[in-house]
């Protein structure tokens, strides 16, 4: 009798260990693939592990990395912010349009760069607030609402500039996007600090615990006294604010504001977040896993360039990555359910 009990206990422990290992791998699969990619590419291309290439890789990761944090916050509460790309473009166009400059596309207000930056950040946060309010207070469909905002805000940006470009930008505006300490760009430092900050917020604050609770089980969260609408709106505000930060960085890097900056990045944002372990169903994921997703996509683009792959293949690769992201999320969801 004791032998049978011990066998069943051993089998149960083995199954639990196997299940836990699978969950760990699925939630951190982006980092495993990143490590594999680094090993393979370093063997294929002798230019991969050079300092200029690594620096370029990190710089390419910053805009996507900042946007993914906001997307991850929305996904964790069970929603998706499709509007991040348009929010980024609109906020950078608005802030640079207000600023002192020599471009013919200008407001004439000639605000100091710092005031223009703060205004752009406020605009991004406001767009996020409007989306969150429409979704949780007016009870509009989240997907359709953020898609409509994406089209509307993006259209306003194009209408505003009418194909023009705002340039040049003040040096004090550009410093975050183009400045550096030694060989390390300010934008890379900012991105890493943001990931550390939101890792702390999600894991060690009541707000972070509320985010997971609302995304994991909204009814239980409401019953425990959590203000679900406030948490959801806050996540959209964070997403909008960070999109404006990303706009500030990319405008500073390019020394201009144009509606052509980072077109189509919303698909990479979505893919990086989900591949990085953020579940589409809400309540599951971590920011550092999302960082792995960001680095993975940056590595793929970097490796395609190093190997002189036809640029028309980039769209194909992006589509396959999104399919991979959805496939991985479905596996994660089934594992959690079982």
N, C-alpha and C positions, 0 to 999 in steps of 0.2 A: 504493500500500500504506500509506504513511504517512498519506495523507488519510483512508482508511477507519479506520485506528487512531485518528486524532484525532477522527473523528466519533463512533466508539464510546465513546471516553473522555469526550467532551463530553456525549453522551447519558447515560452512566452518572453523571456528575457532576450533571446536571440531575435525573435520577431520584432520586439520593441527597438532593439539596437539597429536592426536592418531598416525599419521604418524611419527611425530618427536620422540615420545616415542618409537615406534618400531625401528626406526633407531638407537636411543641411546642404546637400549637393544642389538640389533644385533652387534653394533660396540664395545660394552663392555661386551659381553656375557661371555668372558673368566673370567672376574673378578667376575661376578655373580656366575659362576660355581665354581670358587675357594672358594668363601665364603661358598657356599653350601657344598663343599667337606670338608672344615675345620670343619664345624659343625658336619657333619655326621661321619667323621673319628674320631674326638675327642670323640664322644659318643661310637663308636664301639671299639676303642683301647685306653687304658689308657696310652700307651707309646707315643702316637702321640705328645702331647703338652709338652713333656719333652725337656729340653735344648739340650741334645745330639742328639735327633732325629731332632729337628728344625735346629740345626747346620749342621747335615748331609744333610738335605733336601736342605739347601741353598748352600752347597758345590756342591751337585749334579747338581744344577741349573746353575752354573757358565759357564761351557763350552758351554752348549746349549744356555744360555743367550747371550753370546758374539757372537756366530755364527748367532743367530737370528737377531741381529742388522744389520749385513751385508746383510743377506737374505732379510730383510725388505726394505733396501735401494734399492736393485735390483728390488724387486717386485713393489715398488712404482713408478719406472720408466717404469714398464710394462714388466720386464724380470725376469728370475729365474736363480739363480746361483746353479746349481746342484753340482758343483765341490768343494764346501766349505770343505767337509770332506777330500778329497784328498789333497787340498791345505794345510789344517791343518797338515796332516800327513807328506807331503813332506817337508814343511818348518821346522817342528820340527826335522825330520831326518837329513836334511841338516845342520841346525844350530848346533845340538849336535855332528854330525860327524866331524865338523870343530874344536870342542872344545877340550881342554885338558881333558884327562880321562884315565882310566885304561882298558877300554873295548878293545877287540881285533878288534871290528868293529870301526875303526877310520881312519882319513885321514892322521895323522902324522903332520898336519899343526899346531895343538895345539894353536889355537887362544884363547885370553882371553875371558871369558864368555860374557862380554858385547858386544864385537865385534861379537861374534857368534850370540847373540840375535838380534842385529841390522841387521845382514846378513839374518837371518831367516825372520824377518819382511819385509825386502826389497824383498825377494824371493816371499813371499805371495802377496805383492802389485804388483809385476811384473806379476805373474800368472793372477791376476785380470785384469791388463792392457791388457794383450794379449787377454784374452777372450772378453773384451769390444771392443778392436780394431777389432777383427775378426767379431764381430757382427755388429758394426755400420759403419765400414769403408770398410771391405771386403763384408759386407752384407750376412754373413753366417747365417743360421737358428740358433736362440739362444738356443733352446732346444738341438738340435743335437750337437752344438758346446760345450756347457757346459758338456753334457754327454760324449762326446769324450775326453774332457780334464779330466773329472773325472776318466775315465778308464785309460787314458795315464799316468797321474800324479800318480794315485794310483799304476799302474803297475810299474812305475819307482821306487817308494818307496819300493815295495816288492823286485824288482830286486836288488836294492841297498843293502838292508840288508840281502837278501837271507835267511830269517827266523831267523836272528840274532837279538840281542838286544844291544843297546848302553847304558851302565851303568858303574859305577855310574856317576851322574852329579855333577858339582861343586855346592857348597852351595849357591853361589851368583846367579847362574842360577835358583836354586830351590826356592828361597825365595818368589817369587810371587805365586807359586803354593802351597807351604807348610808353608809359614810364616803366622803369625797372630798377632793381637793386642788384648791381653786378650784372649777372646774366639771367637773373630771375625776374620776369615781368610782374608788375603790380597786379595785373589781372589774374595771374596764376595764384599769387598769394591770397588775393581776395576770394577766389573760388574755394581754395582749401579752407580758409577761415569760415566761410559760409557753411561748408559741409560739417565742419567741427561744431559750429554753433547749433545747427539744426539737429545734428546727432545728439547733442546735449539736451536740446529742447524736447525732442521726441522720447528720449529715454529717461530723463531725470526731472521732468516738470509735470505738473498736473494738467497743463494744456496738452502736452504730448500724449499723456495717458488718455485724455479725453478724445483726442484724434483717433487713436486706435479703437477706443470703445465705440465711438459713433460709426466708424467704418465697419467694425466687426459685427455689432449688433445694435442698431439704432434704438430698438424698443427697450432693450435692457439698459442702454446708456440713458435714455430718457427717464426710465424708472428709477435710476440711481441718482437723479437730480442734475444730470448734465444738460446744459442748454444747447441742444443739437443745432438749431439754426445759427446760433452765435459762432459755434465752432466751424461750421461749414462755410459761413460767410468770411470768417477770419482766414480760412485756408485759401479762399479765392482772392482775398485782399493781398495775402502773402505772395500768391502766384503773380498777381498783377504788378506788385511792387518789384519783385525780382525780375520780371520781364522788362521793367523800366531800367533796372540796374544793368541788365544785359544790353539794352539799347544804348545806355551811356557808355559802356565799355566798347562796344563795336563801333560806335560813331567816333569815339576818341581814337581808336586804332586806325580807322580808315580816314580820319580827318575830314569827314563829310557826313551828311545825312541824305540817304537816298532810299527809295522804296525797293531798290534792288538788293539791299543788304539781307543776306540769309533767307532768301525765299525758299520755302519748302522745309524749313528747319523743324516745323511742328511735327512732322512725321518721325524725324530722328529723336525728338524729345520724347514722344510717346514710346518709341521702340526702346530707347535707352532705359527709361524708367521701368518698363515691364521686364525686359531682359535682366535688369538689375535687381529683380525680386519684388517689385511693387505690384501687388495683385490688382486686377481689374475689378474684383468684387469688393475691395475695400478691407481695411483693418489688418492687412498683412504687408510686411516689407520693412526695410530700413534704409536710411539715407546712404550709408556707406556702400550698401549693395548697389544702389542707384549710381554711385560714383563709378563702380565697376562697369556698369552698362555704358556710361559715358566714355570711359577709356576704351572699351571694346569697339564702339563705333568709330572713335577717333583712330584707333589702330587699323581698322579695316580700310578707312579712307587713305590713311598714310601708306599702308602697304600697297594699295592699288596704284598710288602715285609712284612709289619706289620701283614697282615692277612694270611701270609704263603700260598699265592696262588701259584699254580704250575707255575714255571718260563716259561714253554712252552706256557702259556697263554699270555705272554708279547707280542709276535708277533701278536697274534690275536687282542689284545687291540690296538696295534699300528696301525694295518690296519683299525680298526673301527674308531680310532681318525682321520686318514687321510680322511676317508669317511665323517665323521662329519665335518671336516674342509671345504671340498669341498661343502657340503650341505649348511653350514652356509654362505659361500661366494656366492653361487648361490642365496640364500635368500636376502643377502645384495645387490647384483647386481640388482635383480628385484625391490627391494624397491627404490634404487636410480633411476632406469630407470622410475619408475612410479611417 
